[in-house]
């Protein structure tokens, strides 16, 4: 008997469970189906929004990538222009330094020529002064000699 009572209890429970399931279906079935439909719609909307966001992000990433490429190209071009300008400036400065060095060499040469001329002129003036001094001394001697002769001549007629 105990076997039959366990089976009958199990079948009574199973019948009860089926009845409860039917009652639940009657009471909550429509609401559960409605809730499941709403969840399905929400899932679909979330997936659509996720896809839309992903597309927007991909578009923005692409646009930012293009802008970054343009900026990099612009910076490279600016770098090349600056390098060319620096090379030109370096060439100009080198040319100016070369010309300045040439002018300084010419000025130094002119200065040395001027110094040599001045030294020659000083030597010539010194020689001329010495000659003039010598001539002056000779004239003074001549004048003294002439004065002595004149003095003798003055003395001769009286004596």
trRosetta pair geometry for C-beta under 8 A, 3 or more apart (Angstrom, degrees):
i j d omega theta_ij theta_ji phi_ij phi_ji
1 4 5.7 -57 -151 39 44 106
1 5 6.0 39 155 -18 74 106
2 5 5.7 -52 -143 37 35 110
2 6 6.4 37 156 -21 65 103
3 6 6.0 -57 -152 33 30 108
3 7 6.5 22 154 -14 65 108
4 7 5.7 -54 -144 39 35 108
4 8 6.0 30 158 -16 68 108
5 8 5.8 -53 -139 41 31 107
5 9 6.1 35 156 -23 63 105
6 9 5.7 -52 -146 35 29 111
6 10 6.4 28 153 -19 63 106
7 10 5.7 -54 -148 37 32 110
7 11 6.3 26 155 -14 66 106
8 11 5.8 -53 -142 41 34 106
8 12 6.0 37 154 -23 66 105
9 12 5.5 -53 -145 36 31 111
9 13 6.3 30 154 -19 65 104
10 13 5.7 -52 -147 36 31 110
10 14 6.2 30 153 -19 64 107
11 14 5.4 -51 -143 39 34 113
11 15 6.2 37 154 -20 65 103
12 15 5.8 -51 -146 37 30 110
12 16 6.2 34 150 -21 62 106
13 16 5.4 -53 -147 37 32 114
13 17 6.2 35 152 -23 66 103
14 17 5.5 -47 -144 33 33 112
14 18 6.5 34 153 -19 62 102
15 18 5.7 -51 -149 35 33 111
15 19 6.3 34 151 -19 64 105
16 19 5.6 -55 -150 36 32 112
16 20 6.2 32 152 -19 66 105
17 20 5.6 -51 -145 37 32 111
17 21 6.2 35 152 -22 64 104
18 21 5.5 -51 -147 35 32 113
18 22 6.4 33 152 -19 64 103
19 22 5.7 -53 -150 35 32 111
19 23 6.3 32 151 -19 65 105
20 23 5.5 -52 -146 36 33 111
20 24 6.2 36 152 -20 66 104
21 24 5.6 -50 -146 36 31 112
21 25 6.3 35 151 -22 63 104
22 25 5.5 -51 -148 35 32 113
22 26 6.3 31 152 -19 65 104
23 26 5.7 -54 -148 37 32 109
23 27 6.0 18 157 -8 67 112
24 27 6.0 -63 -139 47 28 101
24 28 5.4 -33 -178 37 69 110
24 29 7.2 109 125 -52 62 79
25 28 7.3 -68 -108 61 14 69
25 29 4.0 39 -169 -63 58 125
26 29 6.5 27 -53 2 12 118
28 31 5.1 -68 -159 51 61 112
28 32 5.4 65 143 -29 90 104
29 32 5.8 -57 -145 35 26 109
29 33 6.3 22 158 -15 64 107
30 33 5.9 -56 -147 39 29 109
30 34 6.1 30 153 -20 64 109
31 34 5.5 -53 -145 38 30 114
31 35 6.2 33 154 -20 65 106
32 35 5.6 -54 -146 37 29 112
32 36 6.2 30 153 -19 64 106
33 36 5.6 -53 -145 37 31 112
33 37 6.4 33 153 -20 64 104
34 37 5.7 -53 -150 35 30 112
34 38 6.5 31 151 -19 63 105
35 38 5.6 -53 -149 36 32 112
35 39 6.4 34 151 -19 65 104
36 39 5.6 -50 -147 36 33 113
36 40 6.3 36 151 -21 64 104
37 40 5.5 -52 -148 35 32 113
37 41 6.4 32 152 -18 65 104
38 41 5.6 -52 -146 37 32 110
38 42 6.2 34 152 -19 65 106
39 42 5.6 -53 -145 38 31 113
39 43 6.2 35 153 -22 64 104
40 43 5.7 -51 -148 35 30 113
40 44 6.4 31 151 -19 63 105
41 44 5.6 -54 -149 36 33 112
41 45 6.3 31 153 -17 67 106
42 45 5.7 -54 -144 39 31 109
42 46 6.1 33 155 -20 66 107
43 46 5.7 -54 -145 38 28 112
43 47 6.3 29 155 -19 63 106
44 47 5.7 -55 -149 36 29 111
44 48 6.4 31 151 -19 64 105
45 48 5.5 -53 -147 36 33 112
45 49 6.2 30 155 -16 67 106
46 49 5.7 -55 -144 41 30 109
46 50 6.1 34 154 -22 65 107
47 50 5.5 -51 -143 36 30 114
47 51 6.3 31 154 -18 63 104
48 51 5.8 -55 -150 37 29 110
48 52 6.2 29 152 -19 65 107
49 52 5.5 -52 -143 38 33 112
49 53 6.1 34 155 -18 66 105
50 53 5.8 -52 -145 38 29 110
50 54 6.2 32 153 -21 63 107
51 54 5.6 -52 -145 36 30 113
51 55 6.3 32 153 -20 64 104
52 55 5.7 -53 -149 36 31 111
52 56 6.4 31 151 -18 64 105
53 56 5.6 -53 -146 37 32 111
53 57 6.1 32 155 -18 66 106
54 57 5.8 -54 -146 38 29 110
54 58 6.3 32 153 -20 64 106
55 58 5.7 -53 -146 36 30 112
55 59 6.3 32 153 -20 64 106
56 59 5.6 -55 -149 36 31 112
56 60 6.2 26 154 -15 66 107
57 60 5.7 -55 -143 40 31 108
57 61 6.0 34 155 -21 66 106
58 61 5.7 -53 -144 37 29 112
58 62 6.3 31 154 -19 63 106
59 62 5.7 -56 -151 37 29 112
59 63 6.3 27 152 -17 65 107
60 63 5.5 -52 -143 39 33 111
60 64 6.1 31 156 -17 67 107
61 64 5.8 -54 -143 41 29 109
61 65 6.1 35 152 -23 63 106
62 65 5.5 -53 -147 34 29 114
62 66 6.5 30 153 -19 63 102
63 66 5.7 -52 -151 34 32 111
63 67 6.4 30 151 -17 65 105
64 67 5.5 -51 -145 38 35 112
64 68 6.1 38 153 -22 66 105
65 68 5.6 -53 -146 36 30 113
65 69 6.4 33 152 -20 63 104
66 69 5.6 -53 -149 36 32 112
66 70 6.3 32 152 -19 65 105
67 70 5.6 -53 -148 37 33 112
67 71 6.2 34 152 -19 66 105
68 71 5.6 -51 -146 37 31 112
68 72 6.2 33 153 -20 64 106
69 72 5.7 -53 -146 37 30 112
69 73 6.3 30 154 -18 64 106
70 73 5.7 -54 -147 38 30 111
70 74 6.2 33 152 -21 65 106
71 74 5.5 -53 -146 37 31 113
71 75 6.2 30 155 -18 65 105
72 75 5.8 -54 -147 38 30 110
72 76 6.3 32 152 -20 64 105
73 76 5.6 -52 -147 36 31 112
73 77 6.3 31 153 -19 65 105
74 77 5.7 -54 -147 37 30 110
74 78 6.2 30 153 -17 65 107
75 78 5.6 -52 -143 39 32 112
75 79 6.1 38 153 -24 64 105
76 79 5.5 -53 -148 34 30 115
76 80 6.5 31 152 -19 64 103
77 80 5.7 -52 -150 35 32 111
77 81 6.4 32 151 -18 65 104
78 81 5.6 -52 -147 37 33 112
78 82 6.2 33 154 -18 66 106
79 82 5.8 -54 -146 38 29 110
79 83 6.4 33 152 -21 63 105
80 83 5.6 -52 -148 34 31 113
80 84 6.5 31 153 -18 64 104
81 84 5.8 -55 -151 37 32 110
81 85 6.2 31 152 -19 66 107
82 85 5.5 -52 -144 38 33 112
82 86 6.2 34 154 -19 66 105
83 86 5.7 -55 -147 38 30 110
83 87 6.3 31 153 -20 64 105
84 87 5.6 -54 -148 36 31 112
84 88 6.3 32 153 -18 65 104
85 88 5.7 -52 -148 37 32 112
85 89 6.2 32 152 -19 65 106
86 89 5.5 -52 -144 39 32 112
86 90 6.1 36 154 -22 65 105
87 90 5.6 -51 -145 36 30 113
87 91 6.3 32 153 -19 63 105
88 91 5.6 -55 -150 37 30 112
88 92 6.2 31 152 -19 66 106
89 92 5.6 -52 -145 37 32 111
89 93 6.2 29 156 -17 66 106
90 93 5.8 -54 -144 39 29 109
90 94 6.2 31 154 -21 63 106
91 94 5.7 -54 -146 36 29 111
91 95 6.3 30 154 -19 64 106
92 95 5.7 -55 -149 37 30 111
92 96 6.3 30 153 -18 65 106
93 96 5.6 -52 -144 38 33 112
93 97 6.2 33 155 -19 65 105
94 97 5.7 -54 -147 37 30 111
94 98 6.3 33 152 -21 64 106
95 98 5.6 -53 -148 35 31 113
95 99 6.3 27 155 -14 65 106
96 99 5.8 -56 -146 40 31 108
96 100 6.0 33 154 -20 66 108
97 100 5.6 -52 -143 38 30 113
97 101 6.2 34 154 -22 64 105
98 101 5.7 -53 -149 35 29 112
98 102 6.5 31 150 -19 63 104
99 102 5.5 -51 -148 35 35 113
99 103 6.3 34 153 -18 66 104
100 103 5.7 -53 -147 38 32 111
100 104 6.2 33 153 -20 65 105
101 104 5.6 -52 -144 37 30 112
101 105 6.3 35 152 -22 63 104
102 105 5.6 -54 -150 34 30 113
102 106 6.4 29 151 -17 64 105
103 106 5.6 -53 -148 38 33 111
103 107 6.1 33 153 -18 67 106
104 107 5.6 -51 -142 40 32 111
104 108 6.1 35 155 -21 65 105
105 108 5.7 -53 -146 36 28 112
105 109 6.3 30 152 -19 63 105
106 109 5.6 -55 -148 37 31 111
106 110 6.2 31 153 -17 66 106
107 110 5.5 -52 -144 39 32 111
107 111 6.1 35 153 -23 65 105
108 111 5.5 -50 -145 35 30 114
108 112 6.4 30 154 -19 63 104
109 112 5.8 -54 -149 36 30 109
109 113 6.4 32 151 -18 64 105
110 113 5.6 -54 -148 37 32 113
110 114 6.2 33 152 -20 66 106
111 114 5.6 -53 -147 37 31 112
111 115 6.3 33 153 -21 65 104
112 115 5.6 -50 -146 35 32 112
112 116 6.4 33 153 -19 64 104
113 116 5.7 -55 -150 37 31 110
113 117 6.3 31 152 -18 66 105
114 117 5.6 -52 -146 37 32 111
114 118 6.1 33 154 -20 65 106
115 118 5.6 -53 -146 37 29 113
115 119 6.3 31 153 -20 64 105
116 119 5.6 -54 -147 36 31 111
116 120 6.3 31 153 -18 65 104
117 120 5.6 -55 -148 38 32 110
117 121 6.1 31 153 -19 67 106
118 121 5.6 -53 -144 38 31 111
118 122 6.2 33 154 -20 64 105
119 122 5.6 -51 -146 36 31 112
119 123 6.3 31 152 -19 64 104
120 123 5.6 -54 -148 37 32 111
120 124 6.1 32 152 -19 66 105
121 124 5.6 -52 -144 38 31 111
121 125 6.1 33 154 -19 65 105
122 125 5.6 -52 -145 38 30 111
122 126 6.2 32 153 -21 64 105
123 126 5.6 -52 -147 36 30 112
123 127 6.3 30 152 -18 64 105
124 127 5.7 -54 -147 38 31 110
124 128 6.1 31 152 -19 66 107
125 128 5.5 -54 -143 39 32 112
125 129 6.1 35 154 -21 66 105
126 129 5.7 -50 -145 36 29 112
126 130 6.3 30 152 -20 62 105
127 130 5.6 -54 -149 36 31 112
127 131 6.3 33 151 -20 65 105
128 131 5.5 -52 -146 37 32 112
128 132 6.1 32 153 -18 66 105
129 132 5.6 -51 -142 39 30 110
129 133 6.0 32 154 -20 64 106
130 133 5.6 -52 -145 38 30 112
130 134 6.2 31 152 -21 64 105
131 134 5.5 -53 -147 36 30 111
131 135 6.2 29 152 -17 65 104
132 135 5.6 -52 -145 39 31 110
132 136 6.0 35 152 -22 64 106
133 136 5.4 -52 -145 37 30 114
133 137 6.3 32 151 -21 64 103
134 137 5.5 -51 -149 35 32 111
134 138 6.3 33 150 -19 65 104
135 138 5.4 -52 -146 38 33 112
135 139 6.2 35 152 -19 66 104
136 139 5.6 -51 -145 37 31 111
136 140 6.2 34 152 -21 63 104
137 140 5.6 -51 -147 36 32 112
137 141 6.3 32 152 -18 64 104
138 141 5.6 -53 -149 37 32 111
138 142 6.1 33 150 -20 65 106
139 142 5.3 -51 -142 39 33 113
139 143 6.0 35 154 -22 66 103
140 143 5.6 -49 -143 36 30 111
140 144 6.3 31 153 -19 63 105
141 144 5.6 -54 -147 38 30 111
141 145 6.1 33 151 -21 64 107
142 145 5.5 -54 -147 37 30 113
142 146 6.1 29 153 -18 65 106
143 146 5.6 -53 -145 39 30 110
143 147 6.2 33 153 -21 64 106
144 147 5.6 -51 -145 36 30 113
144 148 6.3 33 152 -20 63 104
145 148 5.6 -53 -150 35 30 112
145 149 6.3 29 150 -18 64 105
146 149 5.5 -52 -146 38 34 111
146 150 6.1 35 152 -21 66 104
147 150 5.5 -50 -143 37 31 111
147 151 6.2 34 153 -21 63 104
148 151 5.6 -51 -147 36 30 112
148 152 6.4 31 151 -18 63 105
149 152 5.6 -54 -148 37 33 112
149 153 6.2 33 152 -20 66 105
150 153 5.5 -52 -144 37 33 111
150 154 6.3 36 152 -22 64 103
151 154 5.6 -51 -149 33 32 112
151 155 6.4 26 153 -16 63 107
152 155 5.6 -58 -147 40 31 108
152 156 6.1 40 152 -33 66 105
153 156 5.6 -45 -143 24 32 117
153 157 7.5 25 166 -13 60 96
154 157 7.3 -61 -163 30 28 96
154 158 7.4 11 152 -3 59 114
155 158 6.2 -73 -158 43 38 106
155 159 6.1 23 159 -18 74 118
156 159 6.3 -68 -143 36 26 104
